[in-house]
Each structure stands twice: as structure tokens, then as C-alpha cells.
Amino acid sequence: MEKHINVIGAGLAGSEVAYQIAKQKINVKLYEMKPTKYSPAHSNPNFAEIVCSNSLKSNLLTNACGLLKEELRRLDSLLIKTADETSVPAGQALAVDRDIFAKKVTEEIRKNEYIDVIECNVGEDVRVKDLIKNNITIICTGPLTSDELAKEIQEITGQNKLYFYDAVAPIVLKDSIDFDIAFYGDRYVQEKKKDETIEQWKQRINNCSENSYINLPFSKQEYEDFCKELIDAEVVTLHDFEKREIFEGCMPIEIMAKRGIDTLRFGPLKPVGFDDPRTGKRPYAVVQLRQDNKKASLYNLVGFQTNLKFGEQKRVFSMIPGLKNAEFVKYGVMHRNTYLNSPKLLDETYRFRNNHNLYFAGQITGVEGYVESISSGMVAGLNAIEQFKNGENCRKIIFSENTVIGALAKYISTDSDNFAPMNANFGILPELEGKRIKDKKERYMKLAQRSLQEF
Ligand SMILES: Cc1cc2nc3c(=O)[nH]c(=O)nc-3n(C[C@H](O)[C@H](O)[C@H](O)COP(=O)(O)OP(=O)(O)OC[C@H]3O[C@@H](n4cnc5c(N)ncnc54)[C@H](O)[C@@H]3O)c2cc1C
């Protein structure tokens, strides 16, 4: 084949990338290890296999993932188009018949005269370092990238730049926390000193607001009720390959709670170093929320790695004082997930900073979810096309951060101390100008309108 672009992995991101490139009449070599080798979660020989839930989440514009799908429709995404064509009834969500979806995407790719499919495990049969010598190459091998390729990626990107599993605590929107209950403050700084008057103490802790943890205080009864529900809540069934890695790394909050009623309040929920500014007394237990993004719009629940089902997380964690009406932009997950430390390695086009012939797309870049993976494939693919046509110093195609596709690209390429995978949510978009709109639906609709206008 003449000059071409290599795409590795024909999953959700890779199939989109290959289609977008071929549409520009540019040759593609698409490397896929199936059906010779399957990851522990894949089993269908077709491309774009949906490994778990068949839902691509909401179709509503007032949902960030719904808005992202609309943005992708406007960019002629093959995968969203196919999802629309193969949808099954699911209310406001876009759910698909996964077998027909994968079959249709595969047919579209296989019949394309510009795409040459090569069955092999890259990293073993072929090396990336050889592929990138002469051709732009996009790695889209997902959260379960084969071990051989993961090893080669580690070599290329440098040691310790690859994560192998996710143990992510839930994240809530700060605006949805009840600040009649929650209070800012750092452990020990927040405690009333013996020689301080109440007035001096209150003045001191007022000064530390907004730059520290958000604390949610429990009474004894609230704590005991919460622990009971946590222990009895329904958990996700793990694959065998996931169990081993998870339990070596860190302990799910529900497992810790099962060890005894006081385990949490002597562990991650310990109230030591705090006095509740409303009562002046030490709470029975405290949940701490840590700032999760630079804008301080998102906060994660410290120590809340969990395997609870998403619905159960909403039900049980909403019992935490101050979170009754909390909006969870992301639920906790614990599963095998190979991903890069992208802020250090990739730019906003998903291109590797140290070698411009190399791009990454899909979940391996730290976006999380089916639609988010497709979206990163779209951005990487469009930029690879531009580079193929106009050379390394071509213009970059960067979407406005007011769009979800742009905000995700910005998220994965922006410096962060504790980078963790992120799904589409309105918390990563800049706020609207002017007075804050209180009604959530109205605010989200305005954000959606702003995004689509800029599109
Ligand atoms: C168990 C599990 C459940 C998930 N459930 C959901 C869910 O319910 N909802 C959701 O939105 N997201 C879910 N995700 C997250 C994510 O959205 C999906 O994994 C999504 O498929 C990622 O898209 P991708 O294109 O990055 O990778 P994939 O779709 O996994 O595609 C990667 C492709 O690369 C191939 N490949 C891997 N290594 C090599 C190699 N060395 N050489 C050649 N080919 C290779 C694989 O065979 C595969 O076809 C889940 C992830 C996992 C692991």
C-alpha cells in the first residue's frame, strides 16, 4: 500500500477513526487482534464491540452525553449514525442492538476500498516503533489493550506513564451540595484551639473557605443508618481478571464497612481534627470532598472507591448529610483500565507530544465511556487527516471548550495532579456568562445552545 495512516484497534474509537480517514480517500491500515486474540471482555469477532451496557446514555440535549452525540452527528460520525439506525426502545436514552450495531459498522469498514484490515496483535506481531517511522499511527486499543502492546507503549512513553486499573471515587457537582450542612476546612486547621475564643475560631475558619476540603458531618444516627444501607447495597459482579488487581490496590468502601460499625469512622470518615462550625463540636464522622478540577466545579468523595451499582451509589451516597440532592457527574468504578497519563503526554488533538507521527484515541487517553471514546477518535482522526495532507506543522483542529467534544480534549491534555478518566458532563464546560441560572435544566439547555451555536 502507498502512503497511508495506521489505525490500531477496531473498537469504538478505531472504527470511527478509520471511517473518517477513508472518507477523505486516504488509505488506512487497520490492525485488529480479533478474532486471533480476544481481551477478557470481548467475545464478538466484529468491530466496534459494545462490551457491557447496550446504552449510549441519554439523547437529551440537557444531558452532556446527549449533547456530545448531537455534536458527533453534526460531524457525520459513522458510529452515532449506526447507533441511531440500530436503536432499541429505551426512553430518552440511545440504546442499541449490540450485535446488529457491530455487524453494520464492520460491514461499512470491510467494504471500504481505502481500508485494509490486518489481523494481528500489535506489540507482538508488529511493533509500533516500526509503524511510526514512516506513517502517522493512531493507537485505539482501549482499556484492555493487549499486554504486549501495553509494554511497548510504556517503552515509548516512558516508565510510569501508564495506569492499569481504575479505582475512581464518585464525583459530584459542587453546586448541588447543600452548604447549610457542608463546611469548608482542612483537618486540624479546622479544629478550635484551646486558647481561642469562639469568635477568633470562627473568623479563622471563615478565612480558609473555598481553598480546602468540603466536609460533610454525620450525627451518630445518620452514620449508623448510612453504614447499614452501604453494607446491604447491591454490587457489580466483577470479571475474574478484575478481582485480583482491584483488591491488591485498594479497598472498596462497602467492604471496609462490613468489617465493623466503627471501621469507617476510624478510617476514611474519621472526624479527627474538625469541629463543626455550626455547633462547635466534633461530628461523629466526616466525609471529605476533594476538589477535582481546576475550576472547582467538581468534587470527589475521598476514600469512596466502590463496586456498588450506579443506582445504589446514588441511593446510598445521597444519604450522606449535604448530598441529599447531589448531582453525581460520575459514579465510582473499579475495573481494569489501561490509560495514559495524558496531560503529560498528549496535546488537545490527542497527538503524542514527543513524536508527532503518533496519536492515541479512545478510552486509553483517559476519556471514559462509549460516546466519549468515539468523540476522541473523531478529534484524533480529523487532525491526523490534516497532518497527512499538510505536513507536521499543519493547523490543529481544536474544538471550542464550550463544546463537549472540545472540553473532553482539553481535559485530557490539561495538567493535573491526580488525573483520572472522565466522562462527558457539564462540569468540564466553562460556566455561562452573566447571572447564574438556578434551574438546572434551563442552565444545561443554555450550555447546549451555546455549544451548538459555536459548532
Ligand atoms: C468491562 C468493561 C465494561 C465497560 N462498560 C461500559 C459501559 O457500560 N458504558 C460505557 O459507556 N463504557 C463502558 N466501558 C468503557 C469504554 O467505554 C469501553 O471500553 C469502550 O469500548 C472503549 O472504546 P475504545 O475504542 O477505546 O476501546 P475498545 O472498544 O475496547 O476497542 C479496542 C480494540 O482494540 C483491540 N486491541 C487491543 N489490543 C490490541 C493490539 N495489541 N493489537 C490490535 N488490536 C488490539 C481490541 O480487540 C478492540 O477491538 C467499559 C469498559 C470495560 C473494560
The ligand as an SDF file (V2000), in Angstrom:
LIG
                    3D

 53 58  0  0  0  0  0  0  0  0999 V2000
  -15.5340   -4.4300   31.2680 C   0  0  0  0  0  0  0  0  0  0  0  0
  -15.8360   -3.0520   30.7440 C   0  0  0  0  0  0  0  0  0  0  0  0
  -17.1480   -2.5650   30.7680 C   0  0  0  0  0  0  0  0  0  0  0  0
  -17.4450   -1.2870   30.2700 C   0  0  0  0  0  0  0  0  0  0  0  0
  -18.7280   -0.8550   30.2860 N   0  0  0  0  0  0  0  0  0  0  0  0
  -19.0520    0.3470   29.7700 C   0  0  0  0  0  0  0  0  0  0  0  0
  -20.4140    0.7690   29.7280 C   0  0  0  0  0  0  0  0  0  0  0  0
  -21.3090    0.0710   30.1520 O   0  0  0  0  0  0  0  0  0  0  0  0
  -20.6910    2.0030   29.2050 N   0  0  0  0  0  0  0  0  0  0  0  0
  -19.7300    2.7930   28.7080 C   0  0  0  0  0  0  0  0  0  0  0  0
  -20.0390    3.8930   28.2100 O   0  0  0  0  0  0  0  0  0  0  0  0
  -18.4170    2.4250   28.7290 N   0  0  0  0  0  0  0  0  0  0  0  0
  -18.0610    1.2210   29.2520 C   0  0  0  0  0  0  0  0  0  0  0  0
  -16.7490    0.8100   29.2800 N   0  0  0  0  0  0  0  0  0  0  0  0
  -15.7040    1.7640   28.9170 C   0  0  0  0  0  0  0  0  0  0  0  0
  -15.4440    2.0780   27.4310 C   0  0  0  0  0  0  0  0  0  0  0  0
  -16.3780    2.9770   27.0070 O   0  0  0  0  0  0  0  0  0  0  0  0
  -15.4000    0.9240   26.5120 C   0  0  0  0  0  0  0  0  0  0  0  0
  -14.3810    0.0990   26.9520 O   0  0  0  0  0  0  0  0  0  0  0  0
  -15.1640    1.3490   25.0360 C   0  0  0  0  0  0  0  0  0  0  0  0
  -15.3460    0.2160   24.2550 O   0  0  0  0  0  0  0  0  0  0  0  0
  -13.8040    1.9510   24.7940 C   0  0  0  0  0  0  0  0  0  0  0  0
  -13.6040    2.1900   23.4210 O   0  0  0  0  0  0  0  0  0  0  0  0
  -12.1710    2.0370   22.7430 P   0  0  0  0  0  0  0  0  0  0  0  0
  -12.3420    2.2360   21.3030 O   0  0  0  0  0  0  0  0  0  0  0  0
  -11.2230    2.8930   23.4640 O   0  0  0  0  0  0  0  0  0  0  0  0
  -11.7300    0.5290   23.0500 O   0  0  0  0  0  0  0  0  0  0  0  0
  -12.4280   -0.8270   22.5790 P   0  0  0  0  0  0  0  0  0  0  0  0
  -13.8120   -0.6010   22.1310 O   0  0  0  0  0  0  0  0  0  0  0  0
  -12.1890   -1.7960   23.6900 O   0  0  0  0  0  0  0  0  0  0  0  0
  -11.5870   -1.2630   21.3060 O   0  0  0  0  0  0  0  0  0  0  0  0
  -10.2560   -1.6490   21.3810 C   0  0  0  0  0  0  0  0  0  0  0  0
   -9.9650   -2.6260   20.2450 C   0  0  0  0  0  0  0  0  0  0  0  0
   -8.5510   -2.8130   20.1780 O   0  0  0  0  0  0  0  0  0  0  0  0
   -8.2650   -4.1830   20.0060 C   0  0  0  0  0  0  0  0  0  0  0  0
   -6.9040   -4.4080   20.5080 N   0  0  0  0  0  0  0  0  0  0  0  0
   -6.4550   -4.3740   21.7960 C   0  0  0  0  0  0  0  0  0  0  0  0
   -5.1170   -4.5690   21.8470 N   0  0  0  0  0  0  0  0  0  0  0  0
   -4.7120   -4.7230   20.5540 C   0  0  0  0  0  0  0  0  0  0  0  0
   -3.4530   -4.9610   19.9390 C   0  0  0  0  0  0  0  0  0  0  0  0
   -2.3320   -5.0710   20.6580 N   0  0  0  0  0  0  0  0  0  0  0  0
   -3.3830   -5.0850   18.5830 N   0  0  0  0  0  0  0  0  0  0  0  0
   -4.5240   -4.9920   17.8150 C   0  0  0  0  0  0  0  0  0  0  0  0
   -5.7500   -4.7770   18.3530 N   0  0  0  0  0  0  0  0  0  0  0  0
   -5.8390   -4.6310   19.7030 C   0  0  0  0  0  0  0  0  0  0  0  0
   -9.3760   -4.8770   20.7930 C   0  0  0  0  0  0  0  0  0  0  0  0
   -9.5560   -6.2150   20.3510 O   0  0  0  0  0  0  0  0  0  0  0  0
  -10.5710   -3.9870   20.4960 C   0  0  0  0  0  0  0  0  0  0  0  0
  -11.2760   -4.3950   19.3480 O   0  0  0  0  0  0  0  0  0  0  0  0
  -16.4060   -0.4620   29.7650 C   0  0  0  0  0  0  0  0  0  0  0  0
  -15.1130   -0.9430   29.7370 C   0  0  0  0  0  0  0  0  0  0  0  0
  -14.8120   -2.2140   30.2220 C   0  0  0  0  0  0  0  0  0  0  0  0
  -13.4100   -2.7120   30.1650 C   0  0  0  0  0  0  0  0  0  0  0  0
  1  2  1  0
  2  3  1  0
  2 52  2  0
  3  4  2  0
  4  5  1  0
  4 50  1  0
  5  6  2  0
  6  7  1  0
  6 13  1  0
  7  8  2  0
  7  9  1  0
  9 10  1  0
 10 11  2  0
 10 12  1  0
 12 13  2  0
 13 14  1  0
 14 15  1  0
 14 50  1  0
 15 16  1  0
 16 17  1  0
 16 18  1  0
 18 19  1  0
 18 20  1  0
 20 21  1  0
 20 22  1  0
 22 23  1  0
 23 24  1  0
 24 25  2  0
 24 26  1  0
 24 27  1  0
 27 28  1  0
 28 29  2  0
 28 30  1  0
 28 31  1  0
 31 32  1  0
 32 33  1  0
 33 34  1  0
 33 48  1  0
 34 35  1  0
 35 36  1  0
 35 46  1  0
 36 37  1  0
 36 45  1  0
 37 38  2  0
 38 39  1  0
 39 40  1  0
 39 45  2  0
 40 41  1  0
 40 42  2  0
 42 43  1  0
 43 44  2  0
 44 45  1  0
 46 47  1  0
 46 48  1  0
 48 49  1  0
 50 51  2  0
 51 52  1  0
 52 53  1  0
M  END
$$$$
